[in-house]
Amino acid sequence: MYTVLTILLCAVLYCLIYILLKLYAKWDIIKFYMKHNGPRYFPYFGNIVFSGNNVLATYLKVRRDYGMPYAIWIHDDLCYATDDPKEIKVILNHPDCFNKATFYSKVVESCLFDGFALIPISEIDKWKLYRRFAAKSMRPAMWKDFLPVFHEYSQRLNRSFKKSKQFTNFDDFFASLNNIVFQTFMVNFLGMENYHMRDIDNFTTGIQKLLAVLGRRTTFQRVIPDYFWKYHTENGKDFCNIINTIRKQVYEIIQMKRQAFQKETNNDTLNSTKFLNSYLQDEGTVFTDEEIFHQVYFLAAASTETSALSVCFILLQLGMDQDVQEKVHQEIIDLLGTDKEIALQDLNKLKYTEQVIFETLRIYPVLPFLGRQATSNIRLDGKIIPKGTNIIVSPYMIHRNEKYWPDCEKFDPERFNTEESKNIEPGSFVPFLLGPRDCVGRHYGMTMMKVFLTNIIREFRIVARKQSIDDMKLSYYITMKPTSNVDLQFIQRAPNH
């Protein structure tokens, strides 16, 4: 009896000492937290504010209850959330805010990931190398090769819309777009044409499931120890199984490419700047298959999921706003007619179409939250953010801030016309982020969206039953998606209309 009691007392004492030591180590952070509004902090558990399954709704509720900026604890990581453009410019450009926030970098690292998007400042040379390979594969000189691919696959998408005609479930609508966008990735970056459709479905569905699991793991399930989560929870086991399936697919592609290089080392098409080919070529650096897998996975998730979601939101918004859709259609017809394939020199002439894309990205930023970690004390407009603090930058909250975007819930592409865009506060529009870790594929994504929209709008008039932004219920799965059903019709336009 006494032995059991002694063990229990020792365990309690150990926990108390552990908590006290953690609090002492974080004392500067705790003092910073106490100066800001935010929910009550419980050691180890953080703030008990994440309930239900909608992380976006939780963050917005905290903003309503405590105002901005606010401080919130995710497990034992303090997060300072801001929607001040001046602070955001400093944070995203500051060398001591280079690292991703620990509340998701720890999670991803624990799942054996090492993509260049997560590499810390301590490995800056490695990050520069990976970033250079990604940027080289998306530089403007490559656009002439990308355009025919975008055109061909957008036509395939149109053929699928002719068959489906109407979507009531967002997941079905998104899947039709995502599979096509993923196929353009396979061709443009991996040099893989006619990849098995079943494998594409497995890959794209796998990425969506992984992002949903990560969204829960970085918030609701953050207090669960890594080992237990990975091997003893349903989400953790699903995550590992999906990763292994995707890894197997990517390894097969890498081996196919390696064999092709060995057989045809003088082939000009192999000696190209496609993303995968660049990694396989001898450039003074030998990459393992596992290293290549990490980079392929991260680029696939970043360049397909986000682009496909953006196009979905644009089409949904055009379906709700027939006047804007008609202006887009007229601009496209005036420039290209009904069947001319878009050329490089046409891209910059689609001014109003670009305004529509930007306004959609403002209202529906597909990455609604991102995080950085302060690796030293950061001076920020009269305050000191202590070392170790995570900083949440929310494009969603910045883009819907009335101070910088009057009537912010209104869809108005004229905000981005030549004159009005001069009044946009720097740092208040960040769909592609800022600083050294900005989106390396922003021009690639914009090009793809313009080509897809050009071909879709020329062929279809889109009609949505939902008539306003307020009707769109949204949630966070690392990326942002509608949770409510959609009722979207694709009505084929009359010839020469």
Buried (B, 14 or more C-beta within 10 A) or exposed (E): EEEEEEEEEEEEEEEEEEEEEEBEEBEBBBEBBEEBBBBEBEBEEBBEBBEEBBBBBBBBBBBEEBEBBBBBBBBBBBBBBBBBBBBBBBBBBBEBBBBBBBBBBBBBBBBEBBBBBBBBBEEBEBBEBBBBBBEBBBEEEBBEEBBEBBBBBBBEBBEEBEEBEEBEEBBEBBBBBBBBBBBBBBBBBBBBEEBEEEBBBBBBBBBBBBBBBBBBBBBBBBEBEBEEBBEEBEBBEBBBEBBEBBBEBBBEBBEEBEEBBEEEEEEEEBEBBBBBBBBBBEEEEEBEEEBBBBBBBBBBBBBBBBBBBBBBBBBBBBBBBEEBBEBBBEBBBEBBEEEEBBEEEBBEBBBBBBBBBBBBBBBBBBBBBBBBBBBEBBEBEEEEBBBBBBBBBBBBBBBBBEEBBEEBEEBBBEBBEEEEEEEBBEBBBBBBBBBBBEBBBEBBBBBBBBBBBBBBBBBBBBBBEBEEBEEBBBBBBBBBBBBEBBEBBBEEBEEEE
